[in-house]
Amino acid sequence: MLRTLLTIGFIALVGLFALKVVFGLLGPLVGLLLILLGLAVKLALIGAVLYVVLRVISPDTAKRITGKFRD
């Protein structure tokens, strides 16, 4: 019975160590992912603003650009 309790405790400690290692390694990757996501959102907003300005200034050019992406 004591051996079973010690085995369960050892397995729990190994599991906690494994979780700490995994989340310790994945933490910077999640941070990098969030930075890249923020950059993508900023670029999409800049592109949308430029497209709206182009659509106001030159609607024909905006239609040609839209047509290239639809085909």
GUMARDO-228387 format. One record per atom (N, C-alpha, C): residue number from 1; residue in one letter; atom name; y, x, z. Coordinates in Angstrom, 3 decimals. Last residue first. Example, Ala and Ser with C-alpha at 12.3 -4.5 7.8 and 13.67 -1.06 7.14 Angstrom:
PT    nr   rest   atom          v          u          w
PT     2      S      N     -2.250     12.850      7.080
PT     2      S     CA     -1.060     13.670      7.140
PT     2      S      C      0.030     12.900      7.870
PT     1      A      N     -5.690     13.190      7.800
PT     1      A     CA     -4.500     12.300      7.800
PT     1      A      C     -3.300     13.200      7.800
***
This chain:
PT    nr   rest   atom          v          u          w
PT    71      D      N     36.570    -10.849    -59.699
PT    71      D     CA     35.534    -10.685    -60.740
PT    71      D      C     34.462     -9.722    -60.327
PT    70      R      N     38.357    -10.631    -57.593
PT    70      R     CA     37.491    -11.809    -57.672
PT    70      R      C     36.356    -11.638    -58.683
PT    69      F      N     39.860     -8.359    -57.998
PT    69      F     CA     38.936     -8.387    -56.855
PT    69      F      C     37.991     -9.587    -56.891
PT    68      K      N     41.344     -9.017    -60.262
PT    68      K     CA     40.450     -7.849    -60.299
PT    68      K      C     39.436     -7.884    -59.153
PT    67      G      N     42.873    -11.204    -59.364
PT    67      G     CA     41.832    -11.396    -60.380
PT    67      G      C     40.856    -10.230    -60.463
PT    66      T      N     44.661     -9.945    -57.649
PT    66      T     CA     43.687    -10.881    -57.093
PT    66      T      C     42.539    -11.111    -58.073
PT    65      I      N     46.114     -8.517    -59.596
PT    65      I     CA     45.383     -7.796    -58.547
PT    65      I      C     44.307     -8.691    -57.936
PT    64      R      N     47.184    -10.648    -61.075
PT    64      R     CA     46.300     -9.670    -61.721
PT    64      R      C     45.476     -8.910    -60.696
PT    63      K      N     48.758    -11.887    -59.113
PT    63      K     CA     47.636    -12.627    -59.716
PT    63      K      C     46.660    -11.672    -60.406
PT    62      A      N     50.634     -9.894    -58.649
PT    62      A     CA     49.754    -10.300    -57.552
PT    62      A      C     48.547    -11.065    -58.091
PT    61      T      N     51.931     -9.894    -61.105
PT    61      T     CA     51.188     -8.697    -60.688
PT    61      T      C     50.213     -9.042    -59.567
PT    60      D      N     53.105    -12.439    -60.971
PT    60      D     CA     52.139    -12.121    -62.029
PT    60      D      C     51.289    -10.906    -61.657
PT    59      P      N     54.947    -12.341    -58.803
PT    59      P     CA     53.735    -13.166    -58.720
PT    59      P      C     52.677    -12.838    -59.782
PT    58      S      N     56.769    -10.166    -57.362
PT    58      S     CA     56.179    -10.229    -58.700
PT    58      S      C     54.869    -11.019    -58.652
PT    57      I      N     57.840    -10.852    -54.808
PT    57      I     CA     58.639    -10.105    -55.787
PT    57      I      C     58.103    -10.294    -57.202
PT    56      V      N     55.791    -12.281    -53.514
PT    56      V     CA     57.144    -12.839    -53.573
PT    56      V      C     57.948    -12.176    -54.689
PT    55      R      N     53.631    -10.574    -53.793
PT    55      R     CA     53.515    -11.941    -54.308
PT    55      R      C     54.892    -12.601    -54.428
PT    54      L      N     54.517     -8.333    -52.449
PT    54      L     CA     54.261     -8.248    -53.889
PT    54      L      C     54.199     -9.635    -54.509
PT    53      V      N     54.560     -9.411    -49.853
PT    53      V     CA     55.809     -8.929    -50.466
PT    53      V      C     55.644     -8.849    -51.978
PT    52      V      N     51.822     -9.909    -49.568
PT    52      V     CA     52.774    -11.029    -49.511
PT    52      V      C     54.103    -10.629    -50.136
PT    51      Y      N     50.818     -7.302    -49.732
PT    51      Y     CA     50.418     -8.291    -50.729
PT    51      Y      C     51.389     -9.471    -50.743
PT    50      L      N     51.954     -6.112    -47.458
PT    50      L     CA     52.300     -5.608    -48.793
PT    50      L      C     51.939     -6.612    -49.886
PT    49      V      N     50.652     -7.642    -45.499
PT    49      V     CA     52.110     -7.697    -45.622
PT    49      V      C     52.546     -7.210    -47.000
PT    48      A      N     47.998     -6.864    -45.948
PT    48      A     CA     48.378     -8.268    -46.103
PT    48      A      C     49.892     -8.409    -46.275
PT    47      G      N     48.133     -4.119    -45.365
PT    47      G     CA     47.769     -4.570    -46.707
PT    47      G      C     48.167     -6.013    -46.956
PT    46      I      N     48.754     -4.266    -42.634
PT    46      I     CA     49.689     -3.615    -43.558
PT    46      I      C     49.398     -4.057    -44.995
PT    45      L      N     46.410     -5.511    -41.706
PT    45      L     CA     47.709     -6.178    -41.561
PT    45      L      C     48.750     -5.577    -42.501
PT    44      A      N     44.510     -3.561    -42.322
PT    44      A     CA     44.405     -4.882    -42.933
PT    44      A      C     45.729     -5.633    -42.836
PT    43      L      N     45.363     -1.451    -40.669
PT    43      L     CA     45.379     -1.286    -42.125
PT    43      L      C     45.295     -2.629    -42.844
PT    42      K      N     44.893     -2.646    -38.151
PT    42      K     CA     46.248     -2.242    -38.542
PT    42      K      C     46.354     -2.094    -40.059
PT    41      V      N     42.108     -2.946    -38.257
PT    41      V     CA     42.960     -4.135    -38.137
PT    41      V      C     44.388     -3.801    -38.562
PT    40      A      N     41.299     -0.267    -38.378
PT    40      A     CA     40.982     -1.170    -39.486
PT    40      A      C     41.856     -2.418    -39.448
PT    39      L      N     42.185      0.662    -35.880
PT    39      L     CA     42.739      1.230    -37.102
PT    39      L      C     42.486      0.310    -38.300
PT    38      G      N     40.511     -0.847    -34.201
PT    38      G     CA     41.962     -1.012    -34.138
PT    38      G      C     42.645     -0.480    -35.388
PT    37      L      N     38.045      0.241    -34.950
PT    37      L     CA     38.310     -1.180    -35.168
PT    37      L      C     39.805     -1.459    -35.139
PT    36      L      N     38.339      2.861    -34.049
PT    36      L     CA     38.199      2.608    -35.485
PT    36      L      C     38.462      1.147    -35.828
PT    35      I      N     38.453      2.332    -31.283
PT    35      I     CA     39.574      3.002    -31.954
PT    35      I      C     39.524      2.738    -33.458
PT    34      L      N     35.928      1.218    -30.874
PT    34      L     CA     37.116      0.407    -30.636
PT    34      L      C     38.351      1.025    -31.293
PT    33      L      N     34.300      3.431    -31.479
PT    33      L     CA     34.185      2.202    -32.264
PT    33      L      C     35.425      1.331    -32.093
PT    32      L      N     35.038      5.175    -29.434
PT    32      L     CA     35.315      5.535    -30.827
PT    32      L      C     35.260      4.305    -31.729
PT    31      G      N     34.007      3.723    -27.238
PT    31      G     CA     35.432      4.014    -27.343
PT    31      G      C     35.842      4.361    -28.765
PT    30      V      N     31.302      3.842    -27.845
PT    30      V     CA     31.956      2.532    -27.810
PT    30      V      C     33.470      2.721    -27.914
PT    29      L      N     30.940      6.582    -27.563
PT    29      L     CA     30.717      5.964    -28.869
PT    29      L      C     31.360      4.586    -28.944
PT    28      P      N     31.417      7.025    -24.829
PT    28      P     CA     32.354      7.563    -25.832
PT    28      P      C     32.159      6.942    -27.219
PT    27      G      N     29.085      5.504    -23.868
PT    27      G     CA     30.465      5.181    -23.523
PT    27      G      C     31.467      5.737    -24.513
PT    26      L      N     26.617      6.527    -24.442
PT    26      L     CA     27.131      5.496    -25.327
PT    26      L      C     28.589      5.132    -25.033
PT    25      L      N     26.109      8.361    -22.416
PT    25      L     CA     26.212      8.846    -23.793
PT    25      L      C     26.848      7.815    -24.707
PT    24      G      N     26.074      6.716    -20.197
PT    24      G     CA     26.966      7.875    -20.197
PT    24      G      C     27.156      8.423    -21.597
PT    23      F      N     24.055      4.969    -20.813
PT    23      F     CA     25.424      4.471    -20.825
PT    23      F      C     26.438      5.607    -20.758
PT    22      V      N     21.883      6.834    -20.614
PT    22      V     CA     22.134      6.079    -21.844
PT    22      V      C     23.575      5.593    -21.888
PT    21      V      N     22.100      7.809    -17.969
PT    21      V     CA     22.157      8.734    -19.107
PT    21      V      C     22.524      7.982    -20.381
PT    20      K      N     21.813      5.434    -16.502
PT    20      K     CA     23.020      6.248    -16.348
PT    20      K      C     23.181      7.203    -17.532
PT    19      L      N     19.251      4.651    -17.287
PT    19      L     CA     20.413      3.811    -17.605
PT    19      L      C     21.715      4.604    -17.514
PT    18      A      N     17.743      6.755    -16.194
PT    18      A     CA     17.748      6.532    -17.645
PT    18      A      C     18.947      5.678    -18.054
PT    17      F      N     18.214      6.337    -13.459
PT    17      F     CA     18.630      7.589    -14.092
PT    17      F      C     18.726      7.422    -15.609
PT    16      L      N     16.983      3.852    -13.175
PT    16      L     CA     18.410      3.992    -12.918
PT    16      L      C     18.965      5.266    -13.550
PT    15      G      N     14.316      4.589    -13.777
PT    15      G     CA     15.032      3.609    -14.602
PT    15      G      C     16.534      3.692    -14.414
PT    14      V      N     13.785      6.319    -11.666
PT    14      V     CA     13.731      6.841    -13.040
PT    14      V      C     14.477      5.896    -13.981
PT    13      L      N     13.978      4.470     -9.566
PT    13      L     CA     14.913      5.596     -9.644
PT    13      L      C     14.947      6.202    -11.048
PT    12      A      N     11.807      2.782    -10.190
PT    12      A     CA     13.167      2.239    -10.140
PT    12      A      C     14.203      3.362    -10.249
PT    11      I      N      9.685      4.574     -9.917
PT    11      I     CA      9.950      3.986    -11.240
PT    11      I      C     11.364      3.408    -11.289
PT    10      F      N      9.884      5.039     -7.151
PT    10      F     CA     10.056      6.139     -8.105
PT    10      F      C     10.382      5.611     -9.496
PT     9      G      N      9.318      2.478     -6.149
PT     9      G     CA     10.605      3.115     -5.879
PT     9      G      C     10.898      4.238     -6.853
PT     8      I      N      6.685      2.209     -7.031
PT     8      I     CA      7.705      1.268     -7.502
PT     8      I      C      9.101      1.855     -7.286
PT     7      T      N      5.517      4.325     -5.577
PT     7      T     CA      5.470      4.319     -7.041
PT     7      T      C      6.541      3.396     -7.611
PT     6      L      N      5.905      3.498     -2.937
PT     6      L     CA      6.523      4.733     -3.402
PT     6      L      C      6.556      4.808     -4.931
PT     5      L      N      4.326      1.181     -2.955
PT     5      L     CA      5.760      1.085     -2.693
PT     5      L      C      6.498      2.339     -3.182
PT     4      T      N      1.798      2.319     -3.438
PT     4      T     CA      2.347      1.346     -4.381
PT     4      T      C      3.866      1.232     -4.199
PT     3      R      N      1.446      3.857     -1.126
PT     3      R     CA      1.487      4.523     -2.426
PT     3      R      C      2.106      3.599     -3.477
PT     2      L      N      1.275      1.910      0.790
PT     2      L     CA      2.424      2.808      0.818
PT     2      L      C      2.581      3.528     -0.518
PT     1      M      N     -1.187      0.825      0.000
PT     1      M     CA      0.000      0.000      0.000
PT     1      M      C      1.262      0.878      0.000
***
